Amino acid sequence: MALAIAALHSRSGPALGSLFLVGGFAALDTTALDSALEVLRTRSGSDRLVMVISHLHAVAEAVDDVLLVERTAAGSSALWLTPDEREELAQADLASGLQALAR
């Protein structure tokens, strides 16, 4: 999938850059995760595509465009999230984590 998106993105011109990161964020503590996401934000721009594939909802909260892919009984589904849906996903994660800590 990353190669296909890079190919589509490169049609915009030869100076276009792409960076794809898959996973790796789960091992980071909160401070390191925030630092890593800040670096990615500064590296992205009008002539660069930064794509992150992650199961962490905290990563989804930190980026503008989120494609949520979920496995279903009938296969996979994909949905672009609105900013409100992205916030709802992050809040559900937070509530879930707090409930786990209370146990």
C-alpha positions in Angstrom: 0.0 0.0 0.0 2.8 2.4 0.9 4.4 1.9 -2.6 1.2 2.5 -4.4 0.5 5.8 -2.4 4.1 6.9 -3.0 3.7 6.3 -6.7 0.5 8.3 -6.8 2.0 11.1 -4.7 5.1 11.3 -7.0 3.0 12.2 -10.0 2.9 15.8 -8.6 6.6 16.3 -9.6 10.1 15.1 -9.2 10.9 17.2 -6.1 8.1 15.6 -4.1 9.3 13.6 -1.0 7.5 10.8 0.8 8.1 9.2 4.2 6.3 6.1 5.4 6.5 4.9 9.0 4.9 1.6 10.0 4.5 0.9 13.7 7.3 1.5 16.3 5.3 4.1 18.3 4.0 1.6 20.9 7.4 1.3 22.5 7.7 5.0 23.2 6.8 6.7 26.4 4.5 9.7 26.3 7.3 12.3 26.1 9.2 10.4 23.4 5.9 9.9 21.4 5.2 13.6 21.6 8.7 14.4 20.4 8.5 12.0 17.5 5.2 13.3 16.4 6.5 16.9 16.6 9.4 16.0 14.3 7.0 14.4 11.8 4.8 17.6 11.9 7.8 19.8 11.1 8.9 17.5 8.2 5.6 17.4 6.5 4.5 20.2 4.3 3.1 21.1 0.9 5.8 19.3 -1.0 6.2 16.3 1.4 3.9 13.5 2.3 4.4 11.9 5.7 2.3 8.7 6.2 2.2 6.9 9.5 0.6 3.5 9.9 -0.1 2.9 13.6 -2.6 1.2 15.9 -2.2 4.0 18.5 -5.1 6.4 18.6 -2.8 9.0 20.1 -1.0 9.1 16.7 -4.3 9.6 15.0 -5.1 12.5 17.3 -1.9 14.2 16.3 -2.4 14.3 12.6 -4.8 16.1 10.3 -6.0 13.3 8.0 -6.8 9.9 9.4 -7.9 6.9 7.4 -9.3 4.4 9.9 -9.1 0.8 8.7 -11.0 -1.9 10.6 -11.3 -5.6 10.2 -14.9 -6.8 9.9 -16.4 -10.3 9.4 -17.0 -9.4 5.7 -13.4 -8.1 5.2 -11.9 -4.7 5.9 -13.5 -1.3 5.9 -11.8 2.1 5.5 -13.2 5.5 6.5 -11.7 9.0 6.5 -12.4 10.5 9.9 -13.6 14.0 10.5 -11.9 16.1 13.2 -14.8 15.3 15.6 -14.6 11.6 14.9 -10.8 11.7 15.5 -11.4 13.5 18.8 -14.0 10.9 19.8 -11.6 8.1 19.1 -8.9 9.7 21.3 -11.4 10.3 24.1 -12.6 6.7 24.0 -9.0 5.6 24.2 -8.4 7.9 27.2 -11.5 6.6 29.0 -10.6 3.0 28.3 -7.1 3.6 29.7 -8.4 5.2 32.8 -10.9 2.4 33.4 -8.0 -0.1 33.1 -6.0 1.8 35.7 -8.9 1.8 38.1 -9.1 -2.0 38.1 
